[in-house]
Amino acid sequence: MARKPRPARAPKRGSPRAFKAVTAERAARVYRLLKLLGAGPQARGSLIRRLHLDIRGFYRDLELLRTARIEVPLRNQRYTLVGGVKEAIARLPFPDPHLTLGEAKELAKGRTPAHRKLKSQVNRIVRGK
């Protein structure tokens, strides 16, 4: 008798696999959202107007922030960014830059953690692991 396939585990919050593909437009909008919240607590209506969003889009963007481990609680009818703007921006997912494998290999030659991360991804592709 054949085994039933195991359900895939949900990726951990904040891990690169936890993010769905993010468009450049959405990344720019969420960046603007963080900049607005960095200026101080904001009412939902104000944020929606300034970002040209509907309610559904606003809550989807909030969920993206939560997936990136960026806290934006609602306090006294206003959304507040917990922590600094720079730290929050550093956690945002980046849209697919449509690099070729050669370009990615070239960018992976440095020694910083970002270079090592990219090099690891390139190696998984090249080695099939």
C-alpha positions in Angstrom: 0.0 0.0 0.0 1.4 3.4 -1.0 2.1 6.0 1.7 0.2 9.2 1.7 2.4 12.2 1.0 3.2 14.3 4.0 1.9 17.8 3.9 4.6 20.4 3.3 5.6 22.3 6.4 4.8 26.0 6.5 8.0 28.0 6.3 9.1 29.8 9.5 8.0 33.4 9.8 10.8 35.7 8.6 12.6 33.0 6.6 13.1 33.8 2.9 10.7 30.9 1.9 7.9 32.5 4.0 7.5 35.3 1.5 5.6 35.0 -1.7 7.0 36.8 -4.7 6.9 40.6 -4.0 6.5 42.9 -7.0 8.6 46.1 -7.2 5.4 48.1 -6.9 4.4 46.4 -3.7 7.9 46.6 -2.2 7.9 50.4 -2.9 4.4 50.7 -1.3 5.4 48.8 1.8 8.6 50.8 2.0 6.5 54.0 2.0 4.2 52.5 4.6 7.2 52.0 6.9 8.5 55.5 6.3 5.1 56.9 7.2 4.9 54.8 10.4 8.4 55.8 11.3 7.2 59.4 11.5 4.8 58.4 14.3 1.5 56.6 14.9 -0.9 56.8 12.0 -4.6 56.2 11.6 -5.7 53.5 9.1 -7.7 56.0 7.0 -4.8 58.3 6.6 -2.4 55.5 5.6 -4.9 54.1 3.1 -5.4 57.5 1.5 -1.7 58.3 1.3 -0.8 54.9 -0.1 -3.7 54.7 -2.5 -4.9 51.4 -1.1 -8.2 49.7 -0.3 -8.8 48.0 3.0 -8.0 44.6 1.7 -4.6 45.8 0.3 -3.8 47.5 3.5 -4.3 44.4 5.6 -2.3 42.3 3.1 0.6 44.7 3.4 0.3 44.5 7.2 0.5 40.7 7.0 3.6 41.0 4.8 5.2 43.1 7.5 4.2 40.6 10.2 5.7 37.8 8.1 8.9 39.8 7.9 8.8 40.0 11.8 8.1 43.7 11.7 5.7 44.6 14.5 2.9 47.2 13.7 0.4 47.0 16.5 -2.8 49.0 16.7 -2.8 51.3 19.8 -5.4 53.9 20.4 -6.8 53.6 16.9 -3.4 54.2 15.4 -0.8 51.9 13.9 2.6 52.2 15.5 6.0 50.8 14.3 7.8 48.9 17.0 11.5 49.4 16.7 13.5 51.6 14.2 12.7 52.3 10.6 16.1 51.2 9.4 15.8 47.8 11.1 12.3 47.3 9.7 13.4 48.2 6.1 16.3 45.8 6.4 13.8 43.0 6.9 11.6 43.7 3.9 11.6 41.2 1.1 13.2 42.4 -2.1 11.6 41.8 -5.5 13.1 39.4 -7.9 15.9 41.3 -9.8 15.7 38.9 -12.8 19.5 38.2 -12.6 21.1 35.6 -14.8 23.1 32.9 -13.1 26.3 34.5 -14.3 25.3 37.8 -12.7 24.4 36.1 -9.5 27.7 34.3 -9.4 29.5 37.6 -9.9 27.6 39.3 -7.1 28.3 36.4 -4.8 32.1 37.0 -4.7 32.2 39.2 -1.7 32.7 38.3 2.0 29.7 39.9 3.7 26.7 37.8 5.0 24.7 39.0 2.0 27.4 37.7 -0.4 27.5 34.3 1.5 23.7 34.0 1.3 23.7 34.6 -2.4 26.6 32.3 -2.9 24.7 29.6 -1.0 21.7 30.0 -3.3 23.9 29.9 -6.4 25.6 26.7 -5.1 22.2 25.0 -4.5 21.3 25.7 -8.2 24.7 24.6 -9.6 25.1 21.5 -7.4 21.4 20.6 -7.4 21.2 20.5 -3.6 
